Amino acid sequence: MAITFTMYCKISLAALVATSFALLGLATAQDTHPNCKIWATSGECENNPGFMLGNCKQSCDEVAAEALKEAEELKDISSFFDLSANDIFGESVEFKKYEGQVTVLVNVASECGYTDSHYRGLVQLWNQVEHTGKINILAFPCDQFGHQEPGTSKEINEFAVEEYGVEFTMMEKIDVNGPDASIVYKYLKSKAGPTAIQWNFATYFVVSPDGIIESYSGVEPMNLKSTLMGLLPTDEL
C-alpha cells in the first residue's frame, strides 16, 4: 500500500522535529516536564515545536519512532476491510464482512462518568438502526483512561448486557493509544484523526459502505443517526 498523504505528513513532521533536535545539539536533552509524554502523544511536537523542542525532546523522539514503526505496520493495509479483531468472546471478526455496510467504532468503559449516557445512547441508536441490517456498532473496551475498564471480558460483557441490554457487538479489550494500540485504532487514527484518543467514548469512527472513515469527537451516539442513515443507499432505508 502506498503511504497516504496524511500518514506521510505525520511521519515527515515527526522526523523533521527529531532532526531539528539533533541539529540544534540537543541530542542528549531529556524531558523537563512530567506532562511531556502526554503532550507528545497528543501531537504537540508538531503543533508547538518551539516549546517541545526545548523541553520534551525525549518524548518527541519516542513518538517519532512510534510513527515510523506504525507506518511500517500499516503499509500493507489498503482498506478498513482488510482488518480484523477479536470480539469479547475471543472470536476473530473479519471486517471484510462489513463491506457495503456502515460501521461505527468507539472505545468504551464501564466505570466512567460518560458510561451511563453513552451506553444508553448506543443502545437507543442500535434500536433505531438495527432494522436496516446494514449498520453495525463495534464497542471496544479500553482501560487506558483513569483505569475505568478494569474487568475481564466476561465481567465487561455481563455489565453491558445486564445493565443496559446491549445487543450490538462488544469487542475484546484493547489499547487505543501508544505502541501497543490495536492495529484497528492505529489505522482509524491514521485515516481520520485524532492523533490520540482523549478519553472513554471521546471519539466515534464511522466507516462508510466503501470504506471511507470519518471521526466525530465530543458527540453523543444519537447525534450520529442521521449521518449513518444518510450513508445507506436509498433502497436500504
N, C-alpha and C positions, 0 to 999 in steps of 0.2 A: 504494500500500500504506500502510495506517496504521502509524505507528511503533509498535513493540512496547513493552510496559511496561518491559522490561529495557533496551532501547535508549534510551527516554525518560529513565529514571532515570540512565543513564550520561551522557547529554547534559546533563541538568539538574544533576547533581553537578559535572560539569566546568565548566559555565557558572557555577554558584554559586561555585566556588573562584576562577575567574577574576575574577568580580565582586567577591569579597571582597578580592582583591589591590588592585583599583582603589580601593575604599572605604577601605582602610587606608593609602592614599597610597604604595603600593609599585609604582606603575606603571612606574618605571624600574629596579626591582630586577633584578639578574642572578643567575644560578646561583652558589652559593658552594661547591658540592661537585662533583667530577668524575663522581660517580655519579648526578647529578640526572636525567639523561635516562633511564637505566635504571630508576630508581625510578618516575619519572613514567609511563613506558610499562607498568610493572607494576601500576599502579593506586594508587600511594601518595598521589597528590594527593587522592583521595577517602578512602583508608583512614587516612592520617596527615596531615590538613590543617594541623595546628598547626606541625609541623616544616617541611613542604613550603612552606607559606605564606611562611615567613621565609627559606628557604634555596634554593628551587628554582622560583621564580616563572616564569622564562623557559621552563623545560621544561614546567611545568604549563600555561602559556598555549599552548604549541605542541601539547600533547596535547589540550587542549580544542578547539583549532581543528581538529585532525585528526578528533576525534569528530564535530564538526558536519559536516565535509566527508564523512566516512564515512556518516553518516546520510542525507545527500543522495544519495550513490551507491547506497545500499541501498533507498531509499524505493519504488522500482518493482519490487523483487524480493519476491514474495509467498511463494515456496517454494524449497526446495533444488532442486527440479526445473526451476526457471527458469534455473538457472546452466549454464555451460559452461566448459571449459578445454581447453587443448591437451594431447595425450598427448606422450610423449617423442619421437615421430617428427614432431611438429608438426601432427598432425591434430586437428581440433576434436572434442571429445567433448561431446555434448549430454546433460546429466544427466536430461533427460526420460525417457530410456530406462531409468533406474533406478527409475522409479516402480513401486511394487508389489514392490520387492525390498529387500534390506538392503545398505547400502553402508558400508564402513569407509574412512576417510581418515586418513593420517598423514604427517608430514614426515620425510624420511629423509636420511641422509648416508652417504658411502662410507668416510670416514676417522675415524669416531667410536668412542669406547670402547664404545658400545652397538651399533655396527653389526652385529657378528657375532651376538650373542644375538637381536637383534630381526629381522634378516633371516632367520635360521634359524627363529625363531618364526613369522614371517609366512608363510614357505614351508610350515611344518608346518600352520599354521592353514588356509592355502589348500588344501592336500592333503586336509584333513578336511572342508571345506565345499563344495568345488568341485562335488561331485556333486549338490548341491541345484539348481544352475543359477539360484539366486536370491540369492546372496551375492557381493558384489563387493569387491575391495580396490583402492584407488587410492593409490599411493605418490607423494608429491610431494617430489622432491629440493629441498633448500634449503641455501644456503651462508651463512646469517646467523649461525651458531653456530660459532665457532672456525675459520671458513674450512675446514670439513671436507667440503665438497662442491664442490671447485674445477673439476671436469672438465666437458667438453662433454656434451651429451645422448648422443652416441654412446658416449663413454667411460663415462658413468654406467650406461647400459643394458648395455653389454658386461660391466661389473663385476658387475652384479646377476644377469645370466643365467649368466655363466661361473663366478662364484664360488659362487653359491647356487642356481642353477637356477630363478630367478624366472619365473613364468608369469602372475602377476596383472598388473594394469595399472600400468605406470610412466608417470608424468605428466611434463610439462615442468618444468624447474627454476623455482622461484618464490621470492618473499619471503613470509613468513607474518606478519611484524610490520611496523609502520611505515606511512608514507604510500604506499609502493609495493607493499604486500602485495597478493596476489591477491584479487580480489573474492570468490573462493570462501572464503578464510580469513577475510576480514572478515565475511562472512555467518555462517560457522560460529561464530566467536567471539561475535558479537552475539547469537546464539541460545542458546548453551550454555556460553560461557566456555571457558577463562580469558580475562582481558583481553589477556594476551600469552602466546604460546608460549614456554616457558622454555628448551628445548633440542631437539636432534635426538631424534626418537622419544618426546618427552616427553608428548604428548597424542594420543590416538586419538579420533576422532569417529565415532560410529555413527549412521547415518540409518535410521530405520525405513521400512517399506514405504509409509507415508502421510506421510513427510517430517518426523517428529519427530526432533530431534537431541539426542543426549546426548554429553558428553565424558568421557573417562576418562584421568586423568593418573597417571603412575607405575605403569603396568601393563605386563606382558609380553603379546604378542599372544595366546597360548593362553588367557590369563585371560578373553578375550572370547568364547570359543567358545560357552559356554552362553547368553550374552546374545544372540549372533547367532542361534543356533538357536531360542531362545525367541521371537524376533520373527517367525519364519516361521509362516504358517498351518499347522495340524496336517497338512493334506493335502499339504503340501510336503515333509514330513520323510521 
